[in-house]
Amino acid sequence: MRIALDEVTPWTLRALGYLTGTLFLFGVVWLKRRTAASPSRGLALPSPTTYLHAIVSALLNVVGFGLFSTFAQLHAMTSRVSIIAYSMPVWASLLAWLLLGERLTRWSILGLALCVAGLAVLLSSIGAGPPLGLLLALASAVTWAAGTVYVKWARIPADRIVLTGWQLLISFAVIAACLVYFDGVPHLWPLRPTTIAALAFHGVVATGIAYLLWFEIVGRLTVTAASLGSLCVPVVGILSSIVLLGERPTAMDAVGFALIFAAAASVLLEPATRPHHRQSCRVKEEPQ
């Protein structure tokens, strides 16, 4: 994403990514339906209410997270954005307590305290000036968490891949309208080969294939195992930003990263001691 943003706007980046991801997921569903022995509903959702839930969850899980995390990278180091965005489990735990009445356990309180401490350390490390990038990254984590809690509350009765395809399609429609309004018709040529490669990777791999892999993982592993595995994402993001982008996190960054990583880990480790029906709030809707 950060490489592509050198030549295209966040609106263009996300519009292309969501369109590619939509076509990929719907293509997978179509192929699965073609090879299935039993009839199915195809790409349709079960009811008008389901479409409404898809719209709300798309605005939170996809549009909100996608835009905030993308614009954040224009104002902050990618490594910082990555680690703050993946503080989502902490905020999901807090929102589930506020909105769903779930018990806020000592693990959740510990995670919240560690997360706030990590954010304070990162804020202190950027010096003077408004921390716009960090605030946008935090907004991406909170909207993602809100979308996760909403999906848990709504209990949407639909095939997961079909529902996600619709979420991406709805998000593409919203982003495409904003793209035309704010940027006009995008001009995608000439672009450097690295930008083209970054756009292709973002759409096909990091959106389409990543969603498909995530749902396969959730279907094969426990929620706890899948969620803990997703903590590798900010680690890869930080290391990649160092190798590919030349970023050099400071010692204070490292302390902040460690605190936020520990915060997310403490919340995600908690479901191992909880009843199964309360673990679903920890499932994340978008891998990065």
N, C-alpha and C positions, 0 to 999 in steps of 0.2 A: 504493500500500500504506500509506504513512504517513498519508494523509488518512483512509483507512478505519479505521485502528487507533485513531482518536480515539473511535470508538463501538463497535467490535466487537473481540473478542479475537483473538489470532493463530490460535487453533485454528479459530474460525469463518471467518476470512479465508481460510485455506489450504483448509479443507474445501470452501467454496463455489467457490474458484478451481479446485481439482482436479476437482471434479464437473463444472463447466462445461467445462473443458478436455477431459475425457474424452468428454463427449457431443459436443463439437465435432469432435474428431479421429475418433471412431468414425462420426460422421455423414459426414465427408469420405470415409472409407474405404468406407462403404456406397454413397455416390453414385458413387465411382470404380468399384466393383465392378458397379454397375448399368449403367454406360456402357461397361465393358470388353468386348471381343469374346471373350476367352478365359475359361474357368472359373478360379476361385481358391478359396483356403481361407477367404475371408471374414475374420471377426474372430479366428479361432482361431490360436494359435501352433503351431509344428510338432510339439513334443514336450513331455513333462513336464519334461525338463531345461531347456528353453527357459523354461518358466514359473518354474522355480527361479531361473534367471539374471535373469528379469524382476523377481522379488521382491527379490533382493539389490541389483540396480542401482537399483530404485525407492527402497529404504530409504536408499541413499547419495546418488544423484543428485537425488531429488525430496524425500523426507521430510527427510533431514538438512539439505540445502541450504535447503529452504523454511522449516523451523522456525527454524534458527539465524539466517538472514538476517532473518526476520520479528521474532523476539524481540529481535534486535540493535537494531532501529529504535526499540524502547521505551527503550533505554538509551544511545543514541549518535545523533549527527547522521546523517541519511540519506546525506549526501554521503560521510561517512567509511565507512559501511557499504558503499556502492556500490563505492568504489574498492578496499577491502580484499577484498570478495567476488570481484572480478575479478582478484585476484592468483592465481587458480586455476591458470593455466598454469605458474607457478613451482613450485607444490607438486606438480602432475602430473608435471613433469619430475623432481623429486626422488623421488617415489614410484615412477616408472617405473624409475629407477636402482636403488632398493632392492628392488623386488618383481619387476621384469621383466628386470633385468640390462642395461637400456639404458645406453649410455655417457653419463656426466655430462660434457658438453663445457664449454669455457670460457664459452660463451654462457649455459649453464644456471647455472654457478657465478656469473657476473656477475649474472644475474637474481635468484638467491637472495640475494646480497649486497645488491643494491639494494633488494629487498623487505624484508629485515631492517632495513636502514637507514631505509626509509620508515616501517615500523611503529614503530621506536624514536622517530622524530620525532613521529609522531602520539601515542604514549604520553606523550611529554614535554609535549605541548601541552594535555593534558586536566587537568593539575594533580593535586591529591591525590585519593585515593579509588580503589577498584578499577575497572579498565578493563573492566567486564563487557561493555559493548556492543561494544568492539573485539575482545574475546576470542570473543564469539559470532559476529561477522562473520568472524573468522579461521577458526573452526570450520566455517562455511558454505563457505568456500573449500576447506578441506582435505577435507571430505566430498564436495564436488563433484569435486575432483581424484581422490579415491579411487574414486568411481563411474566416472569417465572411464577410469581405468587398469583397473578391473575389466571394463568393457565391452570394452576392447581385448584383455584376456587371454581373456575368455570367447568372443569372436568369435561372438556370438549370431546364428544363422541365421534371421532373421525380417525381414519388411517393417518399415522404420524407423518409419513412421507407426503401424502396428498395434502394434509393440512399445512405442512411447511412449504410445499410448493405454492399454495394459495397465499401464504404469508409473504413469500418473496414476490409473487405477482402483484399483490396489493401494494407492497413497498415500492416496487418498480414504478407503478402508476403514480404514486405520491412523489417519488424522487424525480421522475421524468417531468412532471408538471412543474416542480420547483426548478429543475434544470432549465427549462425553457423560459421561465419567468426571470430567474436571476442571471443566467448566462447566455440565453438565446440558444440557437441551434449549435450544438458542439461541432468543432472542427477537429477531426481526429487524424488529420494528415497535414504536414509531415510530423511523424513522431520518431523518436530514437528507437532503435531495436530493443534497448533495455526497457523502455516504457511499454512497448507493445508486449514484450514478454511478461512484464509485471502485471499488466492488465489481464492477459490471458491466464496467468497463474491465479490471480485474484478471483476471476470469474469461474473458471473450470475447477481448479483444485481447492482453493480456500473457501469457496462458497458451495458449489455443486457437490463435489466429491466429499468435502469435509462434512456436510450435512448427512450425506448417505452413510459415511463411515460412523458418524456419531450415533445414528439410530441403530445401526448394526451392533455397535458396542453396547448400547443401552439394552438391546434385546438379548445379548449374550452374557453380560456381566451384571453384578448387582449395582444398584444405584451408587452405593458407597465406592465401590471399586472404580466405576466409570468416572465419578466426580473427582476422586483423588488422582486418577490418571490425567485429568484435564489440567491439573496444577503444573504439568510439564509445559503447558503452553507459554506462560510468562517466562519460564526459564529459557525456552527456545527463543522467545522474542528478545530477551535481553542479550543472550549470546549472539544471536543473528545481527542485532543492531550494532554490536561491537565489531563483528567480522565484516559485515556487508556495508554498513553505513559509517563506520569509523567513529562511532560514539564512544566516549570515555566516561562512564559513570564515576562519580567521586566516591570517597569513603563514606560520606553522609548518605549518598544514594544507596550504597550497599546496605547500610544500616536500615534505611527506610524500606528497601526491597525486602530485607529479611523479616522485618516486623509485619509487613502486609502479607507476605507469603505465609508466615506463621499464623496470622489471623485467619486466613482462608482455610488453612490446613486444620486448625483447631475446630472450626465450624463443621468442616466436611468429615472429620473423624467422629464427630458426635453421633451420627446416625447408627453407628455400630452398637450403641447402647440403647437405641430407641426402638419402639415397635415399628414394623415395616410400613404401616400405612402413613406414618409421618415422615418417611424419608423422601417422598416424591418432591417435596419443596426444594430439595437440593439438586434436582436435575436441571441442567442448564440447557437453554434452547438454542444457543448459537456458539459453535466452536470457532475459535479464531486461530 
